[in-house]
Amino acid sequence: MTEEKTQLAERVESALDNIRPHLAIDGGNIEVVNITDDNIVQFKWLGNCEGCSMTMKTMRAGIEQTLKSHVPEIAGVEAMNGLVAE
């Protein structure tokens, strides 16, 4: 991983730390799997978030908005499990 990519990943994790307490209230979490060359954050839902009917709303209104506001280079997010965006 390049230094630039490592720094981007650290900034993404820091931004996600703002969301994780809200997910943990319901017994869930997320794990970053990859950041693509197009700056799409690919992640997995963990715990109760996996398969929850609210994941799409949480992904767009919570995770994606938080990441884009804290890390403007991020182009979007993609769940690697659970409900998939169309």
C-alpha positions in Angstrom: 0.0 0.0 0.0 1.4 3.4 -0.9 1.9 6.1 1.7 -0.9 8.1 0.2 -3.3 5.2 0.3 -2.3 4.4 3.9 -3.0 8.0 4.9 -6.3 7.9 3.2 -7.2 4.7 5.0 -6.3 6.2 8.3 -8.5 9.2 7.6 -11.4 6.9 6.6 -11.0 4.9 9.9 -10.9 8.2 11.9 -14.1 9.4 10.2 -15.8 6.0 10.8 -15.0 6.3 14.5 -17.7 9.0 14.6 -20.3 6.5 13.3 -19.3 3.3 15.2 -20.8 4.3 18.6 -24.2 4.7 16.9 -23.9 1.3 15.2 -22.7 -0.3 18.5 -25.9 0.9 20.3 -27.8 -1.6 18.1 -25.1 -4.3 18.3 -23.4 -3.6 15.0 -20.3 -2.3 13.4 -18.5 -2.0 10.0 -15.1 -3.1 8.8 -13.3 -1.5 5.9 -12.3 -4.2 3.4 -10.8 -2.0 0.6 -10.5 1.5 -0.8 -10.5 1.2 -4.6 -8.4 3.2 -7.0 -11.6 5.2 -7.7 -11.8 6.0 -3.9 -14.8 3.9 -3.2 -14.8 2.5 0.3 -15.8 -1.1 0.4 -16.9 -2.4 3.7 -18.6 -5.3 5.5 -21.5 -5.0 7.9 -20.8 -6.7 11.2 -23.0 -7.9 14.1 -26.6 -6.8 14.0 -26.0 -4.5 11.1 -25.6 -7.5 8.8 -28.9 -8.1 7.2 -30.7 -5.2 9.0 -33.5 -3.6 7.0 -32.0 -0.2 7.7 -28.6 -0.8 6.2 -29.2 1.1 3.0 -30.4 4.2 4.8 -27.5 3.9 7.3 -25.0 3.5 4.4 -26.2 6.5 2.4 -27.3 9.0 5.2 -24.7 7.9 7.8 -21.6 6.3 6.4 -21.3 7.9 3.0 -22.2 11.4 4.1 -19.8 11.2 7.1 -17.0 9.9 4.9 -17.5 12.5 2.2 -17.6 15.4 4.7 -14.5 14.2 6.6 -12.6 12.8 3.6 -13.7 14.7 0.5 -11.6 12.4 -1.8 -14.0 9.6 -1.1 -16.3 9.1 -4.1 -18.7 6.6 -2.5 -19.3 3.5 -0.4 -20.1 -0.1 -1.2 -21.3 -2.8 1.1 -19.7 -6.2 0.4 -22.4 -8.1 2.4 -26.0 -7.5 3.4 -28.3 -5.4 1.3 -26.7 -4.1 -1.9 -27.3 -0.7 -3.5 -28.6 -0.7 -7.1 
